[in-house]
Amino acid sequence: MRYLVTLFWTFILGQVVGYLGSSLSGGTYDFQLTAIISLVVGVIIILFGMIAPASKKTSHL
């Protein structure tokens, strides 16, 4: 479930960044290209989370 949420939010935020970036640079907004790039970034984030070592939990007494 957390992977679906991660992909969903990377898709939404990727579209926002793609739209703003194309508007600020004077280019054209391409929905398909932005969707592909944002989902690839989402998969990279998920893979990085799987590879990264788990943090040790410490208790503060």
C-alpha positions in Angstrom: 0.0 0.0 0.0 2.8 2.4 0.8 4.3 1.8 -2.6 1.0 2.8 -4.3 0.8 6.0 -2.2 4.4 6.8 -3.0 3.8 6.4 -6.8 0.6 8.4 -6.5 2.2 11.3 -4.8 5.3 11.3 -7.1 2.9 11.3 -10.1 0.9 14.3 -8.7 4.0 16.3 -7.6 5.8 15.4 -10.8 2.9 16.9 -12.8 3.0 20.1 -10.8 6.7 20.4 -11.1 6.6 19.7 -14.8 3.8 22.2 -15.4 5.5 24.9 -13.4 8.9 24.2 -15.0 7.6 24.4 -18.5 5.7 27.6 -17.7 8.7 29.3 -16.2 11.0 28.2 -19.0 8.6 29.2 -21.7 8.4 25.6 -23.1 5.4 23.4 -23.8 3.9 21.2 -21.1 3.9 17.5 -22.1 1.7 15.3 -19.9 3.0 11.9 -21.1 6.7 12.8 -20.7 6.1 14.3 -17.3 4.1 11.2 -16.2 6.9 8.8 -17.3 9.6 10.8 -15.6 7.7 11.2 -12.4 6.9 7.5 -12.2 10.5 6.5 -12.9 11.6 8.8 -10.1 9.0 7.2 -7.8 10.3 3.7 -8.6 13.9 5.0 -7.9 12.7 6.4 -4.5 11.1 3.0 -3.7 14.2 1.1 -4.7 16.4 3.5 -2.6 14.1 2.8 0.4 14.6 -0.9 0.0 18.3 -0.7 -0.3 19.0 1.8 2.4 19.8 0.3 5.8 17.1 0.4 8.4 17.6 2.8 11.2 18.2 1.6 14.7 15.5 2.6 17.1 16.8 4.0 20.3 14.8 4.6 23.5 15.2 7.7 25.4 14.7 7.2 29.1 
